[in-house]
Amino acid sequence: MVERVQKILSQWGVASRRRAEDMIMAGRVKLNGKIVTLGDKADPSCDRLEVDGKLIQPDQRPQLIYILLNKPVGVVSTCDDPENRSIVLDLLPKKLTQGTGIHPVGRLDFNSSGALLLTNDGDLTLKLTHPRYHLPKTYEVSLKGYPPEKTLQQWREGVMLMGKKTLPAEVEVISRSDQKTHLKVILTEGRNRQIRRIVEQLGFRVLRLHRTAIDKLTIYPANKNSLRRGHYRLLTPSEIDFLKHRANLIIETKGKLKM
C-alpha cells in the first residue's frame, strides 16, 4: 500500500511522525537509493526504504506498545539528550526500547513529575499531540504563598500568555499551609511550561508540579496499587481502545488532520 514515507516510518516504529519528518529533512532517509523529500510516497512491499543506511523490512514491523510512566523529576521526556541527562527510555527495560521506536507522547518538563504516555503508534501520537487538540490533564501544583481567589479566577477564565489567551482551566484549592498553597489544576491545552509560566505571570512561584492523570489514565487508580515514581505499566486493552476512541473523536468533531 502506498503511503507517505513519514507515515510508514511512524507505523514501523522508527520514529514519531514529526521526528520522522525531521529525519527526512536532515537527508537521513532514502527511497530506492534516492534521498527522500517531504511528501514522497512509498510502498513498503516493493520499494527499498532506508534510514541511516539501514533497510526497513516490512516483516520487521514491531508490535505496538502503549505505556503509562510515572516520570520522576530530573528525567528528560525525550528519546535522546545532548547534555547526557537521564531520559525516560532509561526507565524502561531494553526489550521495550531497542528497535521498537517507542517515544513519549508529548512532554513533561525536566523539573516536573508524573503521568507520561509512551508508544510506538505513530498515528495515535500525531492525533494526541496535534497543537490544536489535547486530552485534559490533571496536575497537583504547590505554590509559594497564598494567591487570592481573584487571582485564581483569572487563571480559570484564561490569561494572556505570549500574546494569546489560554483556554479556561479548572483550578481548585486543596489546602493552604506553611506559606504554601496546594492546587488541583486541569488543563485542556498543552503549551510549553504552561502552568509554571502562568503562575509566574500571576506573581507566584511553583514549588512542585506533578501530573496525576491524562484524561482517565491515572497513576493513582482507585482500588489498585499506585504507580510508583520511576515505574511504568502497560496499558490495558480497554485503555488502549479508550485512547484510540478519544483520538478519533477529537478528529471527527474538531476537523480532520492531514495524515
C-alpha positions as CSV (number, residue, x, y, z in Angstrom):
1,M,0.0,0.0,0.0
2,V,1.4,3.4,-1.0
3,E,1.8,5.8,2.0
4,R,3.7,8.9,2.8
5,V,7.2,8.0,3.9
6,Q,6.9,9.7,7.3
7,K,3.7,7.7,8.0
8,I,5.5,4.4,7.1
9,L,8.4,5.3,9.4
10,S,6.0,6.0,12.3
11,Q,3.9,2.8,11.6
12,W,7.1,0.8,11.6
13,G,8.2,2.2,15.0
14,V,11.2,4.0,13.6
15,A,10.1,7.4,15.0
16,S,7.1,9.5,15.7
17,R,5.6,11.2,12.7
18,R,7.1,14.6,13.5
19,R,10.5,13.1,14.3
20,A,10.3,11.1,11.0
21,E,9.8,14.4,9.2
22,D,12.9,15.8,10.9
23,M,14.9,12.8,9.8
24,I,13.7,13.2,6.2
25,M,14.6,16.9,6.2
26,A,18.0,16.0,7.5
27,G,18.6,13.7,4.5
28,R,18.7,10.6,6.6
29,V,16.1,8.7,4.6
30,K,16.5,7.1,1.2
31,L,13.9,5.6,-1.1
32,N,15.2,3.3,-3.8
33,G,18.6,4.9,-3.4
34,K,17.5,8.5,-3.6
35,I,17.2,10.9,-0.7
36,V,13.6,11.3,0.4
37,T,11.8,14.7,0.5
38,L,8.7,15.6,2.4
39,G,5.6,14.4,0.5
40,D,7.3,11.4,-1.1
41,K,5.3,8.2,-1.0
42,A,6.4,4.6,-1.0
43,D,5.0,1.1,-0.9
44,P,6.9,-1.0,1.7
45,S,6.1,-4.2,-0.1
46,C,8.1,-3.3,-3.2
47,D,10.1,-0.2,-2.5
48,R,13.5,-0.1,-0.8
49,L,13.4,2.3,2.1
50,E,16.5,3.1,4.2
51,V,17.1,5.1,7.4
52,D,20.8,5.9,8.1
53,G,21.7,3.2,5.6
54,K,19.6,0.5,7.4
55,L,17.0,-1.2,5.3
56,I,13.4,-1.1,6.7
57,Q,11.9,-4.6,6.3
58,P,8.1,-4.9,6.2
59,D,8.3,-8.2,8.2
60,Q,10.2,-6.4,10.9
61,R,7.4,-4.1,11.9
62,P,7.4,-4.1,15.7
63,Q,4.4,-4.9,17.9
64,L,2.6,-1.8,19.1
65,I,3.3,-0.8,22.7
66,Y,1.4,1.5,24.9
67,I,2.8,2.5,28.3
68,L,1.9,4.8,31.2
69,L,5.0,6.0,33.1
70,N,5.3,7.9,36.4
71,K,8.2,10.2,35.4
72,P,10.5,11.4,38.2
73,V,11.9,15.0,38.5
74,G,15.3,15.2,36.8
75,V,14.5,13.0,33.8
76,V,14.1,14.4,30.2
77,S,10.9,13.5,28.2
78,T,12.8,12.8,25.0
79,C,14.4,9.8,23.3
80,D,17.9,11.4,23.5
81,D,19.6,14.3,25.2
82,P,22.6,16.3,24.0
83,E,23.5,17.1,27.6
84,N,23.6,13.3,28.5
85,R,20.9,13.7,31.2
86,S,18.7,10.7,32.1
87,I,15.9,10.2,29.6
88,V,12.5,8.5,30.0
89,L,13.7,5.5,27.9
90,D,16.3,4.8,30.6
91,L,13.5,3.9,32.9
92,L,12.2,1.1,30.7
93,P,13.7,-2.4,30.0
94,K,15.7,-2.7,26.8
95,K,13.2,-5.2,25.3
96,L,10.7,-2.3,25.1
97,T,13.1,0.3,23.7
98,Q,15.6,-1.3,21.4
99,G,14.3,-1.3,17.8
100,T,10.7,-0.6,18.7
101,G,10.5,3.1,18.0
102,I,8.8,3.8,21.3
103,H,8.7,7.6,22.2
104,P,6.9,9.9,24.6
105,V,3.5,11.3,23.6
106,G,4.1,15.0,24.4
107,R,6.4,16.2,27.1
108,L,6.6,16.8,30.8
109,D,9.4,19.2,31.7
110,F,12.6,18.3,33.5
111,N,11.6,19.7,36.9
112,S,8.1,18.2,36.8
113,S,6.9,14.6,37.6
114,G,4.0,12.3,36.9
115,A,2.0,10.7,34.2
116,L,3.5,10.4,30.7
117,L,2.4,8.2,27.8
118,L,4.8,6.4,25.6
119,T,4.1,4.4,22.5
120,N,5.4,3.4,19.1
121,D,2.0,4.0,17.5
122,G,2.8,7.0,15.3
123,D,-0.7,7.6,14.1
124,L,-2.0,7.9,17.7
125,T,0.9,10.1,18.7
126,L,0.1,12.5,15.8
127,K,-3.5,12.8,16.8
128,L,-2.9,13.2,20.6
129,T,-0.1,15.8,20.2
130,H,-1.5,18.0,17.4
131,P,-1.2,21.6,18.7
132,R,-5.0,22.3,18.3
133,Y,-6.2,19.2,20.2
134,H,-5.3,17.9,23.6
135,L,-6.6,15.5,26.2
136,P,-7.5,17.0,29.6
137,K,-4.6,16.6,32.0
138,T,-4.7,16.8,35.8
139,Y,-2.0,18.3,38.0
140,E,-1.1,18.7,41.6
141,V,0.5,22.1,42.0
142,S,2.2,23.6,45.1
143,L,2.8,27.3,45.1
144,K,4.8,29.6,47.4
145,G,2.4,31.9,49.2
146,Y,-1.4,32.3,49.2
147,P,-2.8,33.6,45.9
148,P,-6.2,35.3,46.4
149,E,-9.4,34.0,44.9
150,K,-9.5,36.9,42.4
151,T,-6.1,35.8,41.1
152,L,-7.1,32.1,40.8
153,Q,-10.3,33.2,39.0
154,Q,-8.2,35.0,36.4
155,W,-6.4,31.7,35.8
156,R,-9.7,29.8,35.5
157,E,-11.0,32.3,32.9
158,G,-7.8,32.4,30.9
159,V,-4.8,34.8,30.9
160,M,-2.8,36.3,28.1
161,L,0.4,34.2,27.5
162,M,2.8,35.1,24.8
163,G,0.1,37.2,23.0
164,K,-2.6,34.5,23.1
165,K,-5.2,33.9,25.8
166,T,-5.1,30.5,27.4
167,L,-8.2,28.3,27.4
168,P,-10.3,28.1,30.6
169,A,-8.9,25.9,33.3
170,E,-10.2,24.1,36.4
171,V,-8.3,25.4,39.4
172,E,-9.3,24.1,42.8
173,V,-7.6,24.9,46.2
174,I,-6.9,21.7,48.1
175,S,-5.2,23.2,51.1
176,R,-3.2,26.2,52.4
177,S,-0.4,25.6,55.0
178,D,3.2,26.6,55.8
179,Q,3.1,29.5,53.4
180,K,2.2,27.2,50.6
181,T,-1.0,26.7,48.5
182,H,-1.8,23.3,47.1
183,L,-4.0,23.2,44.0
184,K,-5.6,20.7,41.7
185,V,-5.4,22.0,38.1
186,I,-7.0,20.6,34.9
187,L,-5.8,21.9,31.6
188,T,-7.2,21.1,28.1
189,E,-4.2,22.6,26.2
190,G,-0.5,21.9,26.5
191,R,1.7,24.9,25.8
192,N,5.3,24.7,26.8
193,R,5.7,25.1,30.6
194,Q,2.2,26.5,30.7
195,I,1.5,26.1,34.4
196,R,4.8,27.5,35.5
197,R,4.6,30.5,33.2
198,I,1.1,31.3,34.2
199,V,1.9,31.1,37.9
200,E,5.0,33.3,37.4
201,Q,2.9,35.8,35.4
202,L,0.4,35.9,38.3
203,G,3.2,36.8,40.7
204,F,3.9,33.5,42.4
205,R,6.3,30.5,42.1
206,V,5.7,26.8,41.6
207,L,7.3,24.7,44.2
208,R,6.1,21.3,42.9
209,L,4.3,20.2,39.7
210,H,3.1,16.7,39.5
211,R,0.8,15.3,36.7
212,T,-1.6,12.7,38.1
213,A,-3.7,11.9,35.1
214,I,-4.0,12.1,31.3
215,D,-7.8,12.1,30.7
216,K,-8.9,8.9,32.5
217,L,-5.5,7.4,32.6
218,T,-4.2,7.9,36.2
219,I,-1.2,6.9,38.1
220,Y,-3.4,6.7,41.2
221,P,-6.1,4.2,40.1
222,A,-9.0,3.6,42.5
223,N,-8.7,0.3,44.4
224,K,-5.4,-0.5,42.7
225,N,-1.8,-0.1,43.5
226,S,-0.4,3.4,42.7
227,L,2.2,3.6,40.1
228,R,5.4,4.4,42.0
229,R,7.8,7.2,40.9
230,G,10.0,6.0,38.1
231,H,7.8,2.9,37.4
232,Y,5.6,2.1,34.4
233,R,2.8,-0.2,33.4
234,L,1.4,-1.4,30.1
235,L,-2.0,0.0,29.2
236,T,-4.9,-2.5,29.3
237,P,-6.7,-3.3,26.1
238,S,-9.7,-1.2,27.3
239,E,-7.4,1.8,28.0
240,I,-5.9,1.5,24.5
241,D,-9.3,1.3,23.0
242,F,-10.3,4.4,25.0
243,L,-7.3,6.4,23.8
244,K,-7.9,5.5,20.2
245,H,-11.6,6.3,20.5
246,R,-10.8,9.7,22.1
247,A,-8.2,10.4,19.4
248,N,-10.7,9.6,16.6
249,L,-13.5,11.6,18.3
250,I,-11.2,14.6,18.5
251,I,-10.5,14.4,14.8
252,E,-14.2,13.8,13.9
253,T,-15.6,16.6,16.0
254,K,-13.0,19.3,15.6
255,G,-11.8,18.9,12.0
256,K,-9.7,16.4,10.1
257,L,-6.0,16.4,10.4
258,K,-3.8,15.9,7.3
259,M,-2.5,12.4,7.5
